[in-house]
Amino acid sequence: MNLSSTDFASRKHLKQILLVGQLFLLISCANQPTEKRYYSLHALQEEEATKLLELNHSTMNFKGITDWLSKNQTTEITTIVSFKDGALVKKIMPSVRGNGFYISKNILSITSDSILVDKGYPISELKWILKRHYTNNGKAYQYADSPERAAIEITLDKNKTAKELKHSLILLTRVFDEVNSEEKESLLLKVIFDYNRQLPPPPPPIHIEIVPIVE
């Protein structure tokens, strides 16, 4: 089929219109505002944060990130960690162990595949363990005294990448959001980074009652 010069020009013009439309759609999608979700009241003050770490662009391993965070904490520099979860940009303000803010029983430690409490659980059990931690109110020894004192520790191998840390944070924040919604509370997710804890915590001390000898 032979096209006239007029038909050829019309088809060329139509292709140009379609191309411009596709480019406009791509630009519009790229410029759409991304929803931000904060897991700390301090993270709301991002504009005042001295340091911001975006895990999507970080080349540091977990040891490097934790040591960097520890240094900032020692010098009282506010640090925000940001990562993407689909259309969400999530922001936390983590800390490291040894700051004196939390006692061990208020810290629930998790690895990439395990929960280090009691005799240990697979990470797939995180939801009910997290709920127990936040609603314990001092009843069980290994769980938090109150929701306000509860903290979650992510402890990974030193060489784990920022991408692997991001995966753990996405899982944790998704489960936390579910628990927070079901409990209908304004819970805060306090996150700790530490690469030294890879074993379940020791059991509580056994109380030994001394009975006096009656002669």
C-alpha positions as CSV (number, residue, x, y, z in Angstrom):
1,M,0.0,0.0,0.0
2,N,1.4,3.3,-1.1
3,L,1.0,6.3,1.2
4,S,0.6,9.8,-0.2
5,S,2.9,12.5,1.2
6,T,-0.1,13.9,3.1
7,D,-0.8,10.5,4.8
8,F,2.8,10.1,5.7
9,A,3.0,13.5,7.2
10,S,-0.2,12.8,9.2
11,R,1.2,9.6,10.7
12,K,4.5,11.2,11.5
13,H,2.7,14.0,13.3
14,L,0.5,11.4,15.3
15,K,3.7,9.6,16.4
16,Q,5.2,12.8,17.6
17,I,2.0,13.6,19.6
18,L,2.0,10.2,21.2
19,L,5.7,10.5,22.1
20,V,5.1,13.9,23.7
21,G,2.2,12.4,25.6
22,Q,4.3,9.5,26.9
23,L,7.1,11.9,28.0
24,F,4.5,14.1,29.8
25,L,3.1,11.1,31.6
26,L,6.5,10.0,32.8
27,I,7.4,13.5,34.0
28,S,4.1,13.8,35.8
29,C,4.6,10.4,37.6
30,A,8.2,11.4,38.6
31,N,6.9,14.7,40.0
32,Q,4.1,13.2,42.1
33,P,4.7,13.9,45.8
34,T,5.9,10.8,47.7
35,E,4.2,10.1,51.0
36,K,6.5,10.2,54.1
37,R,6.0,8.2,57.2
38,Y,7.8,9.1,60.4
39,Y,8.4,6.6,63.3
40,S,9.8,9.1,65.8
41,L,8.6,12.5,66.9
42,H,12.2,13.7,66.4
43,A,12.2,12.5,62.8
44,L,9.4,15.1,62.2
45,Q,12.1,17.7,62.7
46,E,14.1,16.5,59.7
47,E,14.9,20.0,58.6
48,E,16.9,20.4,61.9
49,A,18.7,17.0,61.5
50,T,22.4,17.5,61.0
51,K,22.9,14.1,59.3
52,L,20.5,12.2,57.0
53,L,21.4,8.7,55.7
54,E,19.4,7.5,52.7
55,L,19.8,3.7,52.6
56,N,18.8,3.5,48.9
57,H,22.1,5.4,48.1
58,S,24.4,4.2,50.9
59,T,27.5,2.0,50.1
60,M,28.3,1.4,53.7
61,N,28.0,-2.0,55.3
62,F,26.1,-2.5,58.6
63,K,29.2,-2.1,60.7
64,G,30.0,1.2,58.9
65,I,26.5,2.5,59.4
66,T,26.4,1.5,63.1
67,D,29.8,3.0,63.8
68,W,28.9,6.2,62.0
69,L,25.6,6.4,63.9
70,S,27.5,5.7,67.2
71,K,29.9,8.6,66.4
72,N,27.1,11.0,65.7
73,Q,25.3,9.9,68.9
74,T,28.5,10.5,71.0
75,T,28.8,14.0,69.6
76,E,25.0,14.6,70.1
77,I,24.4,14.9,66.3
78,T,20.8,14.1,65.3
79,T,20.7,11.4,62.7
80,I,17.7,10.4,60.5
81,V,17.8,7.2,58.4
82,S,15.5,7.2,55.4
83,F,14.5,4.3,53.1
84,K,11.9,3.6,50.5
85,D,9.1,1.1,50.8
86,G,7.1,1.2,47.6
87,A,5.5,4.6,47.3
88,L,6.4,5.4,50.9
89,V,9.5,7.1,52.2
90,K,10.0,6.0,55.8
91,K,12.1,7.8,58.3
92,I,13.4,6.6,61.7
93,M,15.8,8.0,64.2
94,P,17.9,5.0,65.4
95,S,20.4,4.8,68.2
96,V,23.0,2.4,69.3
97,R,23.5,0.3,72.4
98,G,25.4,1.8,75.3
99,N,23.6,5.1,75.4
100,G,21.9,4.4,78.8
101,F,18.5,5.1,77.4
102,Y,17.2,1.5,77.5
103,I,17.7,-1.5,79.9
104,S,18.0,-4.9,78.3
105,K,14.5,-6.2,79.2
106,N,13.0,-3.3,77.2
107,I,14.9,-4.2,74.1
108,L,13.6,-6.9,71.7
109,S,16.4,-8.0,69.4
110,I,15.9,-9.3,65.9
111,T,18.2,-10.5,63.1
112,S,17.4,-10.9,59.4
113,D,15.8,-14.3,60.1
114,S,15.3,-14.7,63.9
115,I,13.9,-13.1,67.0
116,L,16.3,-13.3,70.0
117,V,13.9,-13.7,72.9
118,D,13.0,-16.7,75.1
119,K,14.6,-19.6,73.3
120,G,14.3,-17.9,69.9
121,Y,11.7,-17.6,67.2
122,P,11.8,-17.4,63.4
123,I,11.3,-13.9,62.0
124,S,7.9,-15.0,60.6
125,E,6.6,-14.9,64.2
126,L,7.4,-11.2,64.5
127,K,3.9,-9.8,64.7
128,W,2.6,-11.6,67.8
129,I,6.0,-11.2,69.5
130,L,6.0,-7.5,68.7
131,K,2.5,-7.2,70.1
132,R,3.5,-9.1,73.2
133,H,6.5,-6.8,73.7
134,Y,4.4,-3.6,73.4
135,T,1.5,-4.8,75.6
136,N,3.6,-6.7,78.2
137,N,3.5,-3.9,80.8
138,G,6.1,-5.6,83.0
139,K,4.4,-9.0,83.2
140,A,7.0,-11.2,81.5
141,Y,10.6,-10.8,82.4
142,Q,12.0,-10.7,78.9
143,Y,9.6,-8.1,77.5
144,A,9.1,-4.4,78.0
145,D,8.0,-2.7,81.2
146,S,5.6,-0.4,79.2
147,P,4.9,0.6,75.5
148,E,6.8,3.9,76.2
149,R,10.0,2.0,77.2
150,A,9.8,-0.6,74.4
151,A,12.6,-0.6,71.8
152,I,13.5,-2.9,68.9
153,E,17.1,-3.8,68.2
154,I,18.2,-4.8,64.7
155,T,21.4,-6.9,65.0
156,L,23.0,-8.0,61.8
157,D,26.4,-9.4,60.7
158,K,29.0,-6.7,60.3
159,N,29.2,-7.2,56.5
160,K,25.5,-7.0,55.7
161,T,24.8,-4.3,53.2
162,A,22.6,-1.2,53.4
163,K,20.2,-3.0,51.1
164,E,19.9,-5.9,53.6
165,L,19.4,-3.5,56.5
166,K,16.7,-1.8,54.4
167,H,15.0,-5.2,54.0
168,S,14.9,-5.7,57.8
169,L,13.6,-2.2,58.4
170,I,10.8,-2.6,55.8
171,L,9.7,-5.8,57.5
172,L,9.9,-4.3,60.9
173,T,8.0,-1.1,60.0
174,R,5.2,-3.0,58.1
175,V,4.6,-5.3,61.1
176,F,4.8,-2.4,63.5
177,D,2.2,-0.5,61.5
178,E,-0.2,-3.5,61.7
179,V,0.3,-3.9,65.5
180,N,-0.1,-0.1,66.0
181,S,-3.3,-0.2,64.0
182,E,-4.8,-3.2,65.8
183,E,-3.9,-1.8,69.2
184,K,-5.3,1.6,68.3
185,E,-2.4,3.2,70.1
186,S,0.0,6.0,69.2
187,L,3.1,3.8,69.6
188,L,6.6,5.0,68.7
189,L,9.0,2.7,67.0
190,K,12.4,3.1,68.8
191,V,15.1,1.3,66.8
192,I,18.6,0.3,67.9
193,F,21.4,-0.8,65.6
194,D,24.0,-3.3,67.0
195,Y,26.2,-5.8,65.4
196,N,27.5,-7.5,68.5
197,R,24.4,-9.5,69.6
198,Q,23.8,-12.7,67.7
199,L,22.7,-15.0,70.5
200,P,19.5,-15.2,72.5
201,P,19.6,-13.3,75.8
202,P,20.4,-15.4,79.0
203,P,17.4,-16.6,81.0
204,P,16.4,-14.6,84.1
205,P,18.2,-15.4,87.4
206,I,16.7,-18.2,89.4
207,H,15.3,-17.2,92.7
208,I,16.6,-19.5,95.5
209,E,14.7,-19.4,98.7
210,I,16.9,-20.1,101.8
211,V,15.0,-22.1,104.4
212,P,16.4,-21.8,107.9
213,I,17.4,-25.0,109.6
214,V,15.3,-25.7,112.7
215,E,17.0,-27.8,115.4
